[in-house]
Amino acid sequence: MTTSATTTTAPVADARVLGLAHYAARGVLEHVLARHGATFQQQVALRAAVTADAPQTPDDLVTQVRGSLKADPADIRATLDELLAKQMLVADGAHLRPTDAGRELIAAVGAETAPISARIWGGIPAEDLAAAGRVLSLVTERANAELAALTA
């Protein structure tokens, strides 16, 4: 029989625990983004443009951001317009390209969040991270399938 008052039971992974982890991490990122005058959705869209192997059309970026955030396409297009107005993206024919300012924003946010991420993730055993990765990938796959069925 265990009588130690310091014994704790880890919560079982479920939608609530996943959501709490997501919003805690997102809150950290949004705090950094706010110092740069950017929103979470702007950062996601800009990162998609910056990390793309080839120039992206607005439709390409809408598809990528929607796949990540499940956001309304009209809202994503408004976000792309905001990034164009802020000169983080520039229209180049049918494509949107990140500007130097857009690349610099992504780099600056990455540099600011790197030490925070290291503190958050540091010390977690590799096998725990691998198990969490497998579980979260499966949850994502299943949730995407359920969403597709709901919206079909």
C-alpha positions in Angstrom: 0.0 0.0 0.0 1.3 3.4 -1.0 0.9 6.1 1.6 3.2 8.8 0.2 1.5 12.2 -0.1 3.8 13.0 -3.0 2.5 10.2 -5.2 0.7 11.7 -8.2 -1.2 10.1 -11.0 -0.6 11.4 -14.5 -3.8 12.3 -16.3 -5.0 9.9 -19.0 -4.6 11.5 -22.4 -8.0 12.7 -23.7 -9.4 15.6 -25.6 -9.4 17.9 -22.6 -5.7 17.2 -21.8 -4.8 17.6 -25.4 -6.7 20.9 -25.6 -5.1 22.2 -22.4 -1.6 21.4 -23.8 -2.5 23.0 -27.1 -3.8 26.2 -25.6 -1.0 26.5 -23.1 1.6 26.3 -25.9 -0.4 28.5 -28.3 -0.7 31.1 -25.5 3.1 31.3 -25.3 3.4 31.7 -29.1 0.6 34.3 -29.3 2.3 36.3 -26.6 5.5 36.4 -28.7 3.5 37.1 -31.9 1.7 40.0 -30.2 5.0 41.7 -29.6 5.5 41.6 -33.4 2.0 42.7 -34.2 1.1 39.4 -35.7 -1.7 36.9 -35.1 -1.5 33.1 -34.8 -3.4 32.6 -38.1 -1.1 35.2 -39.9 2.0 33.3 -38.6 0.6 29.9 -39.8 -0.1 31.3 -43.3 3.2 33.2 -43.5 5.1 30.1 -42.3 3.4 28.1 -45.1 4.6 30.6 -47.7 8.1 30.8 -46.2 8.6 27.1 -46.0 7.1 26.1 -49.3 9.4 24.5 -51.9 7.8 26.5 -54.7 5.8 29.7 -55.0 2.2 29.3 -53.7 -1.0 30.6 -55.1 -3.5 32.1 -52.7 -5.6 28.9 -53.2 -2.5 26.8 -52.3 -2.0 28.7 -49.1 -5.7 28.6 -48.2 -5.6 24.8 -48.6 -2.5 24.4 -46.4 -3.8 26.7 -43.7 -7.2 25.1 -43.7 -5.6 21.7 -43.4 -3.7 22.9 -40.3 -6.3 25.1 -38.6 -9.6 23.9 -40.0 -10.4 27.6 -40.4 -13.0 29.1 -42.8 -11.5 29.8 -46.2 -12.9 33.3 -46.2 -11.1 34.0 -42.9 -7.9 32.6 -44.4 -8.2 34.8 -47.5 -8.7 37.8 -45.1 -5.5 36.8 -43.3 -3.6 36.6 -46.6 -4.9 40.1 -47.4 -3.7 41.3 -44.0 -0.2 39.9 -44.8 -0.2 41.6 -48.1 -1.2 44.9 -46.5 1.6 44.5 -43.9 4.0 43.7 -46.8 4.8 40.3 -45.3 3.6 38.7 -48.6 3.8 40.2 -52.1 1.8 39.2 -55.2 4.0 38.0 -58.0 1.6 37.1 -60.9 -0.6 34.3 -59.7 1.6 33.6 -56.7 2.1 35.0 -53.3 5.8 35.2 -52.1 7.1 36.0 -48.7 9.0 39.3 -48.5 12.2 39.8 -46.6 10.1 41.3 -43.8 7.9 38.2 -43.8 11.0 35.9 -43.6 12.5 38.1 -40.9 9.3 37.9 -38.8 9.2 34.1 -39.0 12.9 33.9 -38.1 12.5 36.4 -35.2 9.5 34.5 -33.8 11.4 31.2 -34.1 14.5 32.7 -32.3 12.3 34.0 -29.5 10.3 30.8 -29.0 13.3 28.4 -29.3 14.5 28.8 -25.8 11.0 28.7 -24.4 10.3 25.5 -26.4 13.5 24.0 -25.1 12.3 24.6 -21.5 8.9 23.2 -22.3 10.1 20.1 -24.0 13.4 19.7 -22.3 13.9 16.7 -20.0 11.1 14.7 -21.5 12.5 11.2 -22.3 12.8 10.4 -26.0 10.6 7.3 -25.6 7.8 9.4 -24.1 8.1 11.9 -26.9 7.9 9.1 -29.5 4.9 7.6 -27.8 3.2 11.0 -27.6 4.0 11.6 -31.3 2.4 8.3 -32.3 -0.7 8.9 -30.3 -1.1 12.5 -31.4 -0.6 11.5 -35.1 -3.3 8.8 -34.7 -5.7 11.2 -33.0 -5.1 13.8 -35.7 -5.7 11.2 -38.4 -9.0 10.0 -36.8 -10.2 13.5 -36.1 -9.5 14.6 -39.7 -11.5 11.6 -40.9 -14.4 12.4 -38.5 -14.4 16.1 -39.7 -14.3 15.0 -43.3 -17.4 12.8 -42.7 -19.2 15.6 -40.9 -18.5 18.1 -43.7 -19.1 15.7 -46.7 
